[in-house]
Amino acid sequence: MKIIVKVSMISCLVMALFTTMSAETLDSNGSVPFNENEVNVTITNNSNHKEDVNRTQTLFDFEDFSASGFGGVLYTTSGMPGKNLHFTGGRGGAILNDFLVIGGAGYGLVYPYKRNDFVDAAYQGPNDVIRMGYGGVMVGFHMFQKSAINLSFLTVIGGGGISAVENFEDDEDEQSSQSVSEKMENSSQFFVCEPTLMLHLNVTRWMRVGAGLSYRYTRGIDLDEFSDSDFSNISYVFSAEFGWF
C-alpha cells in the first residue's frame, strides 16, 4: 500500500509540473503567443521566392546593371634607338557595371617631327617632316573603381599611318610640288595593338589622374629608314580623365 501511495504522489507531481509548463506558453486568452516578425519574415521570403520563380529567365540580367562614361587626354613617351618619341592623344568610352570598358582611343606624334631629329646624318631631301598617328577600338576592364586608388587594363586595337612630307613652315604660301602618287609612296599604313596597365587616383567623383605602362606593337611600317622595330616598344603613360566614377 505504501508503494502505491508513493507512486501516486510522484505521478501527481509530474502532472502538476507539466500543467504549469503548458500554462506558461499560453497567453491570458488561452492562445499560444507568436512572434509577428518571424511571420512577416516568412511571408516576405515566400513572396520573394514566388517572384524569383515567376521571373522570366534571360541570358543577361539587367536588374543590377549600371553604366557611366569618361573621356580624357593622355601623354606617352617611348624610346627608339637614340631618340625619345612623344605622343599626345585622347580616349573615352563607357564603363559597364563599374568593370567592363568599351570605347576608343587615338594618338599623334608631336616630337620629334623633323626628319633630321630621327637620323644621325643630316637629311637633304624635300620630305623633311615626319607625321604619324594611330588609333582604334579600346576594350578592357577597370578594377576597384570606387576606391580612391584603382587599376585599369585597357587595350587599343586598330591601325595608323606614318608619312614623310614637305615642310611649309618657312613659307606658308608655298604649294606642294608632290603629286598624289608621290605622297602615297612617301607613306605607310600599319596595324597597331597597345595594351596599357595604369594606376589611377580619384581626385573627385568626376576627375581622376593616372600613370602606367603600355607596349605599342606595330606591324606594317615600311617607310625609307623607318620600320616596325623603331616604334614597337614600351611607353610611359600619363592621363587626366573626366567623367562619373
C-alpha positions as CSV (number, residue, x, y, z in Angstrom):
1,M,0.0,0.0,0.0
2,K,2.8,2.4,0.8
3,I,4.4,1.8,-2.5
4,I,1.1,2.5,-4.3
5,V,0.8,5.8,-2.4
6,K,4.3,6.9,-3.3
7,V,3.8,6.2,-7.0
8,S,0.6,8.1,-7.0
9,M,2.3,11.1,-5.3
10,I,5.1,11.1,-7.9
11,S,2.5,10.9,-10.7
12,C,0.7,13.9,-9.3
13,L,3.9,15.9,-9.1
14,V,4.8,15.2,-12.7
15,M,1.3,16.1,-13.9
16,A,1.4,19.3,-12.0
17,L,4.8,20.3,-13.4
18,F,3.6,19.5,-16.9
19,T,0.5,21.6,-16.4
20,T,2.5,24.6,-15.1
21,M,4.9,24.5,-18.1
22,S,2.0,24.3,-20.6
23,A,0.2,27.2,-18.9
24,E,3.3,29.4,-19.2
25,T,3.2,29.0,-23.0
26,L,-0.3,30.3,-23.2
27,D,-1.3,33.9,-23.1
28,S,-4.2,35.3,-21.0
29,N,-6.7,34.4,-23.7
30,G,-5.6,30.8,-23.7
31,S,-3.8,31.0,-27.1
32,V,-0.2,30.3,-27.9
33,P,1.8,33.7,-28.4
34,F,3.5,34.2,-31.7
35,N,6.3,36.4,-33.0
36,E,5.0,38.8,-35.6
37,N,8.4,39.5,-37.0
38,E,9.0,35.8,-37.6
39,V,5.7,35.6,-39.5
40,N,6.5,38.7,-41.6
41,V,9.9,37.3,-42.5
42,T,8.4,34.0,-43.5
43,I,5.7,35.7,-45.7
44,T,8.3,38.0,-47.3
45,N,10.7,35.2,-48.1
46,N,7.8,33.2,-49.6
47,S,6.8,36.2,-51.7
48,N,10.4,36.8,-52.9
49,H,10.7,33.1,-53.8
50,K,7.5,33.3,-55.8
51,E,8.7,36.4,-57.7
52,D,12.0,34.6,-58.5
53,V,10.2,31.6,-59.7
54,N,7.8,33.7,-61.9
55,R,10.5,36.0,-63.3
56,T,11.5,35.3,-66.9
57,Q,14.9,33.7,-67.2
58,T,17.2,35.6,-69.6
59,L,20.8,35.3,-70.8
60,F,21.6,38.8,-69.4
61,D,20.2,40.2,-66.2
62,F,19.9,44.0,-66.3
63,E,18.2,44.4,-62.9
64,D,21.6,45.4,-61.3
65,F,23.0,47.0,-64.5
66,S,24.9,50.3,-64.3
67,A,26.6,52.4,-66.8
68,S,28.8,55.5,-66.8
69,G,31.2,57.2,-69.1
70,F,34.6,59.0,-69.2
71,G,36.9,60.9,-71.5
72,G,40.4,62.3,-71.1
73,V,43.7,63.3,-72.5
74,L,46.9,61.3,-72.5
75,Y,50.6,61.8,-72.9
76,T,53.0,59.0,-73.7
77,T,56.7,58.8,-74.2
78,S,58.8,55.9,-75.5
79,G,62.2,55.3,-76.8
80,M,63.7,54.3,-80.1
81,P,67.4,53.9,-80.8
82,G,69.0,57.1,-79.7
83,K,65.7,59.1,-79.5
84,N,62.6,59.6,-77.4
85,L,59.2,59.7,-79.0
86,H,56.4,61.9,-77.5
87,F,52.8,61.3,-78.3
88,T,49.6,63.1,-77.2
89,G,46.1,61.8,-77.6
90,G,42.8,61.1,-76.0
91,R,40.5,58.2,-75.1
92,G,37.0,57.7,-73.9
93,G,34.3,55.2,-73.5
94,A,31.6,53.6,-71.4
95,I,32.1,51.7,-68.1
96,L,29.5,49.0,-67.6
97,N,28.8,47.7,-64.1
98,D,31.9,49.5,-62.8
99,F,34.1,47.0,-64.6
100,L,33.9,46.5,-68.3
101,V,35.2,49.3,-70.5
102,I,34.3,49.8,-74.2
103,G,35.5,52.8,-76.2
104,G,38.1,54.2,-78.4
105,A,41.5,56.0,-78.4
106,G,43.8,57.9,-80.7
107,Y,47.4,59.3,-80.6
108,G,49.6,61.5,-82.6
109,L,53.3,62.1,-82.7
110,V,54.3,65.6,-81.5
111,Y,58.0,65.3,-81.2
112,P,60.3,64.7,-82.9
113,Y,58.8,65.6,-86.2
114,K,61.8,66.9,-88.2
115,R,63.5,64.1,-90.1
116,N,66.9,65.3,-89.1
117,D,65.9,64.5,-85.5
118,F,65.4,60.8,-86.4
119,V,68.6,60.2,-88.3
120,D,72.2,60.7,-87.4
121,A,73.2,62.3,-90.7
122,A,71.5,65.5,-92.0
123,Y,68.6,64.8,-94.4
124,Q,69.0,66.6,-97.7
125,G,65.7,65.6,-99.4
126,P,62.4,67.6,-99.7
127,N,60.3,65.3,-97.3
128,D,61.8,66.6,-94.1
129,V,58.8,66.3,-91.8
130,I,57.5,63.0,-90.3
131,R,53.9,62.7,-89.4
132,M,52.5,59.7,-87.5
133,G,49.2,58.8,-85.9
134,Y,47.2,55.8,-84.9
135,G,44.0,54.8,-83.0
136,G,41.3,52.2,-82.7
137,V,38.8,50.4,-80.6
138,M,39.6,50.2,-76.8
139,V,38.4,47.3,-74.6
140,G,39.4,46.2,-71.2
141,F,38.4,46.4,-67.5
142,H,38.6,48.7,-64.6
143,M,39.1,47.2,-61.1
144,F,38.2,48.8,-57.7
145,Q,36.8,51.9,-59.5
146,K,35.0,53.2,-56.3
147,S,38.3,53.1,-54.3
148,A,40.5,56.2,-54.2
149,I,43.3,54.2,-55.8
150,N,42.2,51.9,-58.6
151,L,43.6,49.9,-61.5
152,S,42.8,49.6,-65.2
153,F,43.9,47.3,-68.0
154,L,42.9,48.6,-71.5
155,T,43.9,47.5,-75.0
156,V,43.7,49.6,-78.2
157,I,43.4,47.6,-81.4
158,G,43.4,49.4,-84.7
159,G,45.6,51.0,-87.3
160,G,47.6,54.1,-88.2
161,G,49.8,55.8,-90.7
162,I,53.2,57.4,-91.0
163,S,54.3,59.7,-93.8
164,A,57.2,61.9,-94.8
165,V,56.1,65.3,-96.2
166,E,57.4,68.6,-97.2
167,N,57.9,71.3,-94.6
168,F,56.0,74.6,-95.4
169,E,56.7,76.3,-92.1
170,D,59.1,78.8,-93.7
171,D,56.7,79.8,-96.4
172,E,53.0,79.4,-95.8
173,D,52.1,80.4,-99.4
174,E,54.3,77.7,-100.9
175,Q,52.3,75.0,-102.7
176,S,53.3,71.3,-102.6
177,S,55.2,70.1,-105.6
178,Q,54.3,66.5,-104.9
179,S,51.6,64.6,-106.8
180,V,49.1,62.3,-105.1
181,S,51.1,59.2,-106.2
182,E,54.3,60.7,-104.7
183,K,52.6,61.3,-101.4
184,M,51.3,57.8,-101.4
185,E,54.8,56.5,-102.0
186,N,56.1,58.5,-99.0
187,S,53.6,57.0,-96.5
188,S,53.0,53.7,-94.9
189,Q,50.0,52.2,-93.1
190,F,50.2,49.8,-90.2
191,F,48.4,47.6,-87.7
192,V,48.7,48.5,-84.0
193,C,47.9,46.8,-80.8
194,E,48.7,48.6,-77.5
195,P,47.8,47.1,-74.1
196,T,48.1,49.6,-71.2
197,L,48.2,48.9,-67.4
198,M,47.6,52.0,-65.3
199,L,47.2,53.1,-61.7
200,H,44.6,55.8,-61.1
201,L,43.9,58.2,-58.3
202,N,40.3,59.6,-57.9
203,V,40.7,63.3,-57.2
204,T,37.0,63.9,-57.2
205,R,33.8,62.0,-58.2
206,W,34.3,63.3,-61.7
207,M,38.1,63.6,-62.2
208,R,41.0,61.1,-61.9
209,V,44.7,61.1,-62.8
210,G,46.8,58.1,-63.7
211,A,50.2,56.8,-64.7
212,G,51.3,53.5,-66.1
213,L,53.0,51.4,-68.8
214,S,52.0,50.3,-72.3
215,Y,53.5,48.3,-75.0
216,R,52.9,49.5,-78.6
217,Y,53.1,46.7,-81.2
218,T,53.1,47.8,-84.8
219,R,53.1,45.7,-88.0
220,G,53.4,47.0,-91.5
221,I,55.7,50.1,-91.2
222,D,57.9,50.3,-94.2
223,L,59.0,53.9,-95.0
224,D,62.6,54.5,-96.1
225,E,64.7,54.3,-92.9
226,F,61.7,53.5,-90.6
227,S,60.5,50.1,-89.7
228,D,58.3,48.4,-87.0
229,S,61.2,47.9,-84.7
230,D,61.5,51.7,-84.3
231,F,58.0,52.1,-82.9
232,S,57.3,48.8,-81.2
233,N,58.4,49.4,-77.7
234,I,57.4,50.2,-74.1
235,S,55.8,53.6,-73.3
236,Y,55.3,55.6,-70.1
237,V,51.7,56.8,-70.0
238,F,50.1,59.7,-68.1
239,S,46.4,60.6,-68.1
240,A,43.8,63.0,-66.8
241,E,40.3,61.8,-67.3
242,F,36.8,63.2,-66.6
243,G,33.5,61.5,-66.2
244,W,31.4,60.0,-63.4
245,F,33.4,57.5,-61.4
